[in-house]
Amino acid sequence: MKSYKDHLDKTFLEELNHKIWATKGSRFNADKRLLTIYKYSSLANSMLSVYLIAIGLLSVYKIYNNRFIEENILPYTITCLSILSLVFSQIENSKNYQLRAKEFHTCGLKLSKLYNKLRTFKTLNLDTSDKDKEIFAHEISEEYESILEKYENHDSIDYALFQATNPEYFELSKFHIFKTRVRYYMKSQFFYHLIIIAPPIIILAFHFCR
């Protein structure tokens, strides 16, 4: 039975083919992950502003139970949340999700061209001598390393997701695929979903304490 590790027992050209293919897919996954994070980060920032206004209105219209909440608690809470929102916004903006996503995408495109070049050589040069193949493999390897040096490395979850999208090739079980997708969700969306969902629950709790 063939294994996805078979390329390790073949020629250097075959191993290089596998590395470029996997790295290319991982870089495109990194691009998608960062754009997803950027989208939810922007939404979370916007929703935090809405929630701050909503909490402020609780104090203005007195729609909370004074027996459970002291008068100065809401202004204090609003001030603390405003500071947290400002810090959160600055931290998220400093991570440059869009710019990094674009760089990963550019890297993926360059690797795609290199991969196509290698695949074309393998297809059209079946009778090429071993020496010519060795020269070509070293040229591709150097070009591959040169591309990688110019860009940030992708996260391990990006490669894990690439494997999960090719389960038959990497011989992955359904449970392994499920775990990978859960990890991906935790690293890209869970935190922002928590920020978006938690404040309304707290606001409703204040309301029903009336």
Summary of the structure (lengths in Angstrom):
residues: 210
radius of gyration: 25.5
end to end distance: 67.9
largest distance: 87.8
contacts: 575
relative contact order: 0.17
helix: 82%
strand: 0%
